[in-house]
């Protein structure tokens, strides 16, 4: 269990190292704007487009959750190789 927690902390540190810089914040802002993160992902009559847009939103939310020091770790099984 401790190993998984260590791996999770390493993963969060990687996200903070990339997206915690001024450049990383700009990239995240560009990505957020490109997927229109502040709008609904629902597309009336098109469940495939809805799923696609929700997937895009999910990636942005995942990155933001990894940047949040107080957030619980999203479930992830893979390990980080150094």
N, C-alpha and C positions, 0 to 999 in steps of 0.2 A: 504494500500500500504506500509506503514511504517513497519507493522508487517511482510510482506513478505520479505522486505529488511533486517530486523533484523534476520529472519530465514535463509536467504541466507548467511548473514555474519557469523552466528553461524556454518553453514554447512562448509563454507570455513575455519573457524578457526579449525574445527575438522580435516579436511584434512591436514591443515598445521601442526597440533599437531602430527599427525601420520606420514605423509610423509616428514615433515620438519626436522626430526631427522636424524642423520647419519645412523641409522638402517633403517629408513623408506626410505631414499634415496637409500640404497642398495637394499631393496625390490623392489622399483620401477624400478631400473636398471635391476634386475633379471627378473621382469615381462616384461619389455620392450624387453629384449633379447629373452625371451621365445616365444613372439609373433612376433618376428622379425619386430619390429616397423619401422625400417628404410628401409623396402622393401615394394613393392606393395602388396596389399591384393588380387588383381585379380588373379584368377586361370582359365586359358583358358579351356573352355568347361565344367566348373563345377560351375554353379551359386550358388549352395548350399554352397560349400566350400568357394567361394568368399564372400558370405554373412557372413559366420562364421568368416572368417579372418578379415573382415571389422569390425565386432562386437567386436572382440578382440582389434583391433586398437582403436576403439572408446572408450573403457574403459580406455586405457592408456591416450588418449588425454583428456578425461574428468578429470582424476586425475590431469594431468598437468595443465589444465585450472583452477582447483580449487586451485592449488598452486600459480598461477600467481596473484599477488596483483592487477595488472592493467587490468586483463581480465574481460569482462562482465560476469555476472553470467549465467551459463546454466539454462534453464528453468527447474524447479522442483516444484512439487506441495506438496510433503509430508512435514510434519513439524518435528522438532527435539524435542524429549522429554528429559527433564533433570532430 
